[in-house]
Amino acid sequence: MHRRHAIQTLAAASALATLGPLAHAQSNHITLLNVSYDPTRELYVEYNAAFIKHWREKTGQNVTLQQSHGGSGRQARSIIDGLAADVATLALAADTDALHTNGGWIPKDWQKRLPHNSSPYTSTIVLVVRAGNPKNIKDWDDLIRPDVKVITPNPKTSGGARWNYLAAWEYAKRKYGGDQKAQEFVKKVYENVPMLDTGARGSSVTFAQRNQGDVFLSWENEAYLLDKEFGSRVDFVYPSLSILAEPAVTVVDRNVDRKGTRAVAQAYLEYLYTEEGQDIIGKHFYRPRSEKAHAKYAKQLPKLNLFTIDEAFGGWDEATKVHFVDGGKFDQIFTRRL
């Protein structure tokens, strides 16, 4: 099920979508749907309000912005299956690439259309623990201890879960030497995972509200949100090595051309790169690309020892083929456990 948060409501929205470009051309009000991944809810609530104001002042046109959130892989599948997204702001480029390979919803070179390979911000993976860190969890090695239960979502449906998995794999590969040792290590991690939620926010709820597990493998921004809401009950730890996560954004060409919303959808994504957009990104604990915003939020976003998906795994295409396709390394690890 997909949850949509409407910043404003518009009774005629569905009718406009049906009538397509002509209806939008004759209307002073456009509706856009942003299909995103789990932890961006709060970011886009504030960002959408800022963009609505900006677009109205610039063009005199009113915009309704709707949000849909869930596991990134599942969200990509929903677009492929017909969810009328104007923009996709998913957790990883591999999920966005699927929109090209499964139906041609976007062009193959979609990453070239915006700066930084269409990634307006970055993030990373951290370890959220119980307040006071009673299990003394400091690094990835602690996740394989028999007394530690690990909360992480399912890499088959969650982009964040894939970042978690690959961060643990590369840590073990570097420390213990080679992919075989890494696979053994990651297998032990998943032996300590009592359940797999479909998305990062679901795992966040499992850890913080249902009090399951000793450590939650989390997006950095989600860790800060948990600290704000449950500060007396949680802490978080930066591991010695983690992965540079680069969530990407794109207009969904087939939908915006059918609906006549390309201009405003493109402007919506470009606004992420403005100083106002970058400031909102930093405010919500993502790592902005702008030097000004990065400097403003540097204290809450420390320098880290990070590796990229390209240098460690040869890019998302290769990582997906090896680890996440049916029968890949993750299935081998988790199937053997079952």
Backbone hydrogen bonds, N-H to C=O, Kabsch-Sander energy under -0.5 kcal/mol:
donor,donor_aa,acceptor,acceptor_aa,energy
3,R,69,H,-0.9
5,H,67,Q,-1.1
6,A,4,R,-0.6
7,I,5,H,-0.6
7,I,65,L,-2.3
13,A,10,L,-1.7
16,L,12,A,-2.5
17,A,13,A,-2.2
18,T,14,S,-1.7
19,L,15,A,-2.3
20,G,16,L,-2.0
22,L,19,L,-0.5
23,A,20,G,-0.6
24,H,20,G,-1.7
25,A,21,P,-2.4
26,Q,22,L,-1.5
27,S,23,A,-0.6
27,S,24,H,-0.8
30,I,62,N,-2.3
32,L,64,T,-2.9
34,N,32,L,-0.5
34,N,66,Q,-2.9
35,V,33,L,-0.7
35,V,87,V,-2.4
36,S,34,N,-0.7
36,S,68,S,-3.2
37,Y,89,T,-1.0
38,D,70,G,-0.9
40,T,37,Y,-1.2
41,R,38,D,-1.0
44,Y,40,T,-2.5
45,V,41,R,-1.7
46,E,42,E,-1.6
47,Y,43,L,-2.5
48,N,44,Y,-2.5
49,A,45,V,-1.5
50,A,46,E,-1.9
51,F,47,Y,-2.6
52,I,48,N,-2.7
53,K,49,A,-1.8
54,H,50,A,-2.4
55,W,51,F,-3.2
56,R,52,I,-2.1
57,E,53,K,-2.3
58,K,54,H,-2.1
59,T,55,W,-2.7
60,G,55,W,-0.6
60,G,56,R,-2.0
61,Q,55,W,-0.7
62,N,28,N,-2.4
64,T,30,I,-3.1
65,L,63,V,-0.5
66,Q,32,L,-2.9
66,Q,64,T,-0.5
67,Q,5,H,-1.2
68,S,34,N,-2.1
69,H,3,R,-1.2
70,G,36,S,-0.6
73,G,157,T,-0.9
74,R,157,T,-1.6
75,Q,71,G,-2.5
76,A,72,S,-2.3
77,R,73,G,-2.0
78,S,74,R,-1.9
79,I,75,Q,-1.8
80,I,76,A,-2.3
81,D,77,R,-2.1
82,G,79,I,-1.5
83,L,78,S,-2.9
85,A,83,L,-2.4
86,D,33,L,-2.2
87,V,33,L,-1.9
88,A,250,T,-2.8
89,T,35,V,-2.4
90,L,248,A,-0.6
95,D,92,L,-0.8
96,T,92,L,-1.4
97,D,93,A,-3.0
98,A,94,A,-1.3
99,L,96,T,-1.6
100,H,96,T,-0.5
100,H,97,D,-1.5
101,T,97,D,-2.1
102,N,98,A,-1.9
103,G,101,T,-0.5
104,G,100,H,-1.5
105,W,99,L,-2.6
110,W,107,P,-1.3
112,K,109,D,-2.1
113,R,110,W,-1.5
114,L,111,Q,-0.6
118,S,114,L,-1.4
118,S,115,P,-0.6
119,S,115,P,-0.9
119,S,116,H,-1.1
121,Y,247,P,-0.5
122,T,287,R,-2.3
123,S,245,A,-2.2
126,V,218,S,-2.9
127,L,237,V,-2.7
128,V,126,V,-0.6
128,V,216,F,-2.8
129,V,235,D,-2.7
130,R,214,D,-0.7
131,A,233,R,-2.1
133,N,130,R,-2.7
136,N,133,N,-2.2
138,K,136,N,-0.6
142,D,139,D,-1.4
143,L,140,W,-1.9
144,I,141,D,-1.4
145,R,142,D,-1.1
148,V,145,R,-1.7
150,V,192,N,-2.6
151,I,215,V,-2.9
152,T,150,V,-0.6
152,T,195,M,-0.6
154,N,197,D,-2.7
157,T,154,N,-1.7
158,S,154,N,-2.5
162,R,158,S,-1.1
163,W,159,G,-1.9
164,N,160,G,-2.4
165,Y,161,A,-2.6
166,L,162,R,-2.5
167,A,163,W,-2.3
168,A,164,N,-2.2
169,W,165,Y,-2.3
170,E,166,L,-2.5
171,Y,167,A,-2.0
172,A,168,A,-2.2
173,K,169,W,-2.5
174,R,170,E,-2.3
175,K,171,Y,-2.3
176,Y,172,A,-3.0
177,G,172,A,-0.6
177,G,173,K,-1.3
178,G,173,K,-1.0
182,A,178,G,-1.6
183,Q,179,D,-2.8
184,E,180,Q,-2.0
185,F,181,K,-2.2
186,V,182,A,-2.8
187,K,183,Q,-2.3
188,K,184,E,-1.6
189,V,185,F,-1.9
190,Y,186,V,-2.4
191,E,187,K,-1.4
192,N,188,K,-0.6
192,N,189,V,-1.5
193,V,190,Y,-1.2
197,D,195,M,-0.5
203,S,199,G,-1.8
204,S,200,A,-2.1
205,V,201,R,-2.2
206,T,202,G,-2.3
207,F,203,S,-2.3
208,A,204,S,-2.9
209,Q,205,V,-1.9
210,R,205,V,-2.0
212,Q,206,T,-2.2
214,D,149,K,-2.9
215,V,149,K,-1.6
216,F,128,V,-2.7
217,L,151,I,-2.3
218,S,126,V,-2.4
218,S,216,F,-0.8
220,E,124,T,-2.0
223,A,219,W,-1.9
224,Y,220,E,-1.7
225,L,221,N,-2.1
226,L,222,E,-2.4
227,D,223,A,-2.1
228,K,224,Y,-2.2
229,E,225,L,-2.1
230,F,226,L,-3.6
231,G,227,D,-0.6
233,R,230,F,-2.8
234,V,230,F,-1.4
235,D,129,V,-2.4
237,V,127,L,-3.3
242,S,305,N,-2.1
244,L,307,F,-3.1
245,A,123,S,-2.4
245,A,243,I,-0.9
248,A,90,L,-0.7
249,V,118,S,-2.5
250,T,88,A,-1.9
252,V,86,D,-2.7
253,D,251,V,-1.0
254,R,105,W,-1.8
255,N,252,V,-0.8
256,V,252,V,-2.4
257,D,253,D,-2.4
258,R,254,R,-1.2
259,K,255,N,-2.5
260,G,256,V,-1.4
261,T,256,V,-1.8
262,R,256,V,-0.7
265,A,261,T,-2.5
266,Q,262,R,-2.9
267,A,263,A,-2.1
268,Y,264,V,-2.2
269,L,265,A,-1.6
270,E,266,Q,-2.4
271,Y,267,A,-2.0
272,L,269,L,-1.1
273,Y,270,E,-1.6
274,T,271,Y,-1.1
277,G,271,Y,-0.5
278,Q,274,T,-3.0
279,D,275,E,-2.1
280,I,276,E,-2.0
281,I,277,G,-2.1
282,G,278,Q,-2.3
283,K,279,D,-2.4
284,H,280,I,-1.4
285,F,282,G,-1.9
286,Y,281,I,-2.1
287,R,122,T,-2.8
289,R,120,P,-0.9
294,H,290,S,-2.7
295,A,291,E,-2.4
296,K,292,K,-1.9
297,Y,293,A,-1.9
298,A,295,A,-1.0
300,Q,297,Y,-0.7
301,L,297,Y,-0.9
306,L,304,L,-1.0
307,F,242,S,-1.7
312,A,308,T,-1.9
313,F,309,I,-2.1
314,G,310,D,-1.5
315,G,309,I,-1.6
319,A,315,G,-2.3
320,T,316,W,-2.7
321,K,317,D,-2.1
322,V,318,E,-2.2
323,H,319,A,-2.6
324,F,319,A,-0.6
324,F,320,T,-1.5
325,V,320,T,-1.6
328,G,325,V,-2.6
329,K,322,V,-2.3
330,F,323,H,-2.2
332,Q,328,G,-2.4
333,I,329,K,-2.5
334,F,330,F,-3.0
335,T,331,D,-2.8
336,R,332,Q,-1.5
337,R,333,I,-1.3
338,L,334,F,-1.9
